[in-house]
C-alpha cells in the first residue's frame, strides 16, 4: 500500500516573535524594519493589494519573505507623533496548504503613545439593504476638507469592510474627520467617478470609540432627470433618443414629414423614444425637446447607408392567470388586417375580451383565462404593414393556463405607519419584484395569484413621493432613499391564503 502522506495540515502559521514589539512607541522616522518570525515557512499573496497600512505612506512599505522570516522595510520617512496600523488581511499563509493568518495586525507609534480611538459601523447596499464587503471606508481630516479632496488625495486613515459589512478603523488620534465609503472600480485609494459611494455628511469628532451605525452605499446619479443621453439614427427614417428619467418631457420633430413615435422603458431610469418616417431623403432631422423649465432644438444626421432593422413581432405567452399578452412591433404599423389574426381556446376560435393597440407599436390581448386550458394566438403572414411598407412575418404563441389551485394568496395587515410619510412596499421573490403598492397609512394589502415559494417584503421610504427609489447625490450631499427588508420570509403554498401583520414602526427601527 502506498503511503498516505499523513494528516493534512489545517493550521495557520504562528508568530514566534516580532521585533520591535507590537504597540511600540518612539518608532524611528526612517530606516527601521519590522521582523516577524513564524513557526513554519510562509509566503505572501499579492501584498500590495491585500495588506492595509493606515495612515497610508506616500510610498508603500516593501515586504520580503525569507523562509520563516517576514521583513517589512519602510522606504520613506514616517510622520511624527503618528500611530500606524498594518493589517495583513490574510496575505500571510503557509507554503504547503495555503493556510492563511486571518488576524495578523501590527501597530506602532512614532510618538510617545499609541492612539486608541476608533470608528466602526456597518456598510450596506442602499437598495437591497444587504451587507457589502471589500469596500474602502476612509477618513480625511475635517480641517481643510473641500469638494476636490475626495477625488485628489489619499485618505488619512482607511480600512476594508468584512464580508458581513462590518468595519473598524483603529488607532485614531482625537480629531474631527470626514467619513466616506466607496467600492473601487480602479486602482488607488482616492474616490473615482463611477465608484459606488456611501456618504456620512456630518464631521465625526473622534474621542474614544465612535459607532456611526449603518452606512448605505449607492451608485451616484451620472445624469439629471430629463437629460438627453444619446441621439442616434438607426437607418433611413429611424431615430432613437435616450433620456434619463423623463418627467413631463415633450419630444417632437420640427419641420415637414410625418413621424410616428413610441417610448420604451429601460433599466436604470433610462427610457428611449423611437421616431419613424417613410421620408428618408433629408440629410438630418431637427428635434425639439420641451420640459417645464426649458426647451431646445438639435439636429441628428440621418444614416442613409445603414440598413434599417427588419420588421418583427415579439411576444410572450401568458404564464399567469392575471397576465396580459403584449406584442411589441419593431416599427409602427400603418395597416392592421385583423382578419389574419386568430385566437383559439382549446382549438375553438373565440374572441378575446380585449384586443387592440396601445399606441402604434404595441398590441395588447387580455382575456379571463380559464383554468387548465390550452390557448393559441396566431398571426398569419402579412397581418400587419409597417410605416416602411414591409409585411410582418407569421407568429404563433401557444400556452396552457394554470389552475386556481396552483396559486396562493397573501394578505398583509400594515400597522403603525408613520404619519405623513409615503412608502413603496415591494413583494419580492428571488430578489425580483413581483407586486408593488404605495402606502401612506395603515391598510390591508391583498396579493392574489402568487406562485408557491418564498417571498419577502421590502419597504422604500419615498421621500419625494415620486413612486420610485432615488439614489443619493454626492454634489448636493443627499442620502439615497432608505430601504428596509422585513426579515421574516413568507412561504406561499398552492391553494392557501396566508394573512400576516407587518408592524412598520418596528421594521423602520430595526438595524
Helices and strands as residue ranges (DSSP letters): E 15-19, E 33-38, E 42-44, H 47-50, E 52-54, E 62-66, E 69-73, E 83-87, E 92-94, E 105-109, E 117-125, E 136-141, H 149-152, E 157-160, E 166-172, E 175-183, E 196-206, E 209-217, E 227-235, E 238-244, E 250-254, E 260-265, G 267-269, E 270-276, E 284-290, E 295-301, E 313-315, E 325-329, E 333-336, G 338-340, E 341-345, E 348-349, E 354-357, E 362-366, E 374-379, E 384-386, E 395-400, G 404-406, E 407-415, E 423-429, E 432-439, E 443-451, E 453-461, E 483-485, E 490-492, E 497-503, H 504-508
